[in-house]
Amino acid sequence: MNRQLRLPLMLAMTLIILDLGLSMALQNRFPIPLTDMDWLNELNKHPFVFLYHLDALNLIIAWVFAIFFVQLKRMNPRYDSLFILYGVGLILMTMMNRAFIVWILSQYTTIQEASLLTLIHQGHHDAWWTLLGFLLQNISFLTLACYLVQNKTSRMLGILACLGFSVLSVYLVLIRFITLSPGMMGLAAVGGILALIFYGGLIKHLQSHSI
């Protein structure tokens, strides 16, 4: 069963590293669009960059992590609550993400620009209506961290997860009030790095221990 837990974690980690690499590679040549015209131009000229800017890759990563929580639930009924929390958060995140919907509509149907722009703005990851989905996913990892802290062999992993996902949760709330800035990006980077170290540590832990 540990192998079934490790595989989705390794795939998710690979995609997260890809996400970080794309972020660094695209930030100068393809900055996040600021105006409606910028969004429409990017959709028409660079559809894959457009999908990336609307968190399509993050949505894929979230579904990979869902496999981990399914396996965790199968392994031990005490993790049922984590599965439910993550599942609800994933459903909300999927419903709120408009990347693939906008791309499909723009490719295969004739739809007014105003309608496309409405869908684009509804998909922003810093919008209020997307907050609950992201937070529930973070809370499921924080709950897992609480279980890990209770076990001597995984206590440090649990503490690391608590720190990483707490910082990410604070970032998710703050971007609803504060304009995105280098400081905010730094906060997200710290939380993301701690989370990555946690994933790597958990993969290593699962080689010889259960959770």
CORCORTA-V128156 format. One record per residue. N is the residue number from 1. RES is the residue in one letter. PHI is phi in radians with two decimals (999 if undefined). NEAR is the number of other ideal C-beta (glycine too) atoms within 12 Angstrom. Layout:
N:RES:PHI:NEAR
N:RES:PHI:NEAR
This chain:
1:M:999:18
2:N:-1.04:22
3:R:-1.12:15
4:Q:-1.16:21
5:L:-1.40:33
6:R:-1.26:29
7:L:-1.05:21
8:P:-1.13:30
9:L:-1.13:37
10:M:-1.16:25
11:L:-1.14:24
12:A:-1.10:35
13:M:-1.06:29
14:T:-1.06:22
15:L:-1.20:27
16:I:-1.14:29
17:I:-1.11:22
18:L:-1.06:21
19:D:-1.04:29
20:L:-1.10:24
21:G:-1.10:15
22:L:-1.12:23
23:S:-1.03:26
24:M:-1.22:15
25:A:-1.27:14
26:L:-1.66:24
27:Q:-1.08:17
28:N:-1.57:9
29:R:-1.37:12
30:F:-2.26:23
31:P:-1.16:16
32:I:-1.04:24
33:P:-1.00:26
34:L:-1.87:14
35:T:-1.97:14
36:D:-1.03:17
37:M:-1.12:16
38:D:-1.07:21
39:W:-1.09:32
40:L:-1.16:26
41:N:-1.10:18
42:E:-1.16:32
43:L:-1.03:35
44:N:-1.39:19
45:K:-1.69:16
46:H:-2.38:21
47:P:-1.05:25
48:F:-1.25:19
49:V:-1.16:29
50:F:-1.03:34
51:L:-1.05:31
52:Y:-1.12:32
53:H:-1.17:35
54:L:-1.70:37
55:D:1.16:33
56:A:-1.09:31
57:L:-1.17:32
58:N:-1.10:36
59:L:-1.16:35
60:I:-1.09:28
61:I:-1.05:33
62:A:-1.08:38
63:W:-1.23:27
64:V:-1.14:29
65:F:-1.10:39
66:A:-1.05:31
67:I:-1.07:27
68:F:-1.03:40
69:F:-1.24:37
70:V:-1.11:25
71:Q:-1.14:27
72:L:-1.10:39
73:K:-1.12:26
74:R:-1.15:16
75:M:-1.27:23
76:N:-2.68:19
77:P:-1.06:12
78:R:-1.18:16
79:Y:-1.64:30
80:D:-1.02:19
81:S:-1.12:23
82:L:-1.12:37
83:F:-1.07:30
84:I:-1.16:23
85:L:-1.02:29
86:Y:-1.16:38
87:G:-1.06:28
88:V:-1.12:24
89:G:-1.07:36
90:L:-1.16:35
91:I:-1.07:21
92:L:-1.11:23
93:M:-1.09:37
94:T:-1.16:27
95:M:-1.14:18
96:M:-1.43:32
97:N:-1.27:36
98:R:-1.92:36
99:A:-0.99:36
100:F:-1.24:25
101:I:-1.09:28
102:V:-1.09:36
103:W:-1.10:30
104:I:-1.10:18
105:L:-1.09:23
106:S:-1.24:30
107:Q:-1.51:17
108:Y:-2.07:11
109:T:-2.42:13
110:T:-1.74:10
111:I:-2.36:21
112:Q:-1.12:13
113:E:-1.03:20
114:A:-1.07:12
115:S:-1.20:19
116:L:-1.09:32
117:L:-1.12:25
118:T:-1.07:19
119:L:-1.14:29
120:I:-1.05:36
121:H:-1.18:25
122:Q:-1.22:23
123:G:-1.63:35
124:H:-1.04:30
125:H:-1.23:33
126:D:-1.73:27
127:A:-1.39:23
128:W:-1.04:19
129:W:-1.29:20
130:T:-1.62:33
131:L:-1.08:27
132:L:-1.06:25
133:G:-1.06:33
134:F:-1.13:40
135:L:-1.13:28
136:L:-1.08:32
137:Q:-1.15:42
138:N:-1.11:37
139:I:-1.12:29
140:S:-1.12:36
141:F:-1.22:43
142:L:-1.14:35
143:T:-1.15:30
144:L:-1.05:42
145:A:-1.04:34
146:C:-1.09:26
147:Y:-1.14:27
148:L:-1.16:33
149:V:-1.10:22
150:Q:-1.27:17
151:N:-1.83:19
152:K:-1.03:11
153:T:-1.30:19
154:S:-2.14:27
155:R:-1.07:21
156:M:-1.14:21
157:L:-1.08:35
158:G:-1.09:29
159:I:-1.11:23
160:L:-1.06:31
161:A:-1.13:39
162:C:-1.02:29
163:L:-1.14:26
164:G:-1.08:35
165:F:-1.38:36
166:S:-1.19:27
167:V:-1.08:28
168:L:-1.11:33
169:S:-1.16:31
170:V:-1.07:23
171:Y:-1.04:34
172:L:-1.07:34
173:V:-1.32:22
174:L:-1.10:23
175:I:-1.20:26
176:R:-1.39:22
177:F:-1.97:14
178:I:-2.06:16
179:T:-1.09:13
180:L:-1.01:21
181:S:-2.45:13
182:P:-0.98:11
183:G:-1.12:15
184:M:-1.18:24
185:M:-1.12:22
186:G:-1.12:16
187:L:-1.08:26
188:A:-1.10:31
189:A:-1.13:21
190:V:-1.06:22
191:G:-1.08:32
192:G:-1.15:30
193:I:-1.15:22
194:L:-1.07:28
195:A:-1.14:41
196:L:-1.09:29
197:I:-1.08:23
198:F:-1.10:37
199:Y:-1.04:37
200:G:-1.09:26
201:G:-1.14:30
202:L:-1.20:39
203:I:-1.04:28
204:K:-1.13:21
205:H:-1.07:27
206:L:-1.26:30
207:Q:-1.17:17
208:S:-2.32:12
209:H:-2.34:20
210:S:-1.81:22
211:I:-2.24:36
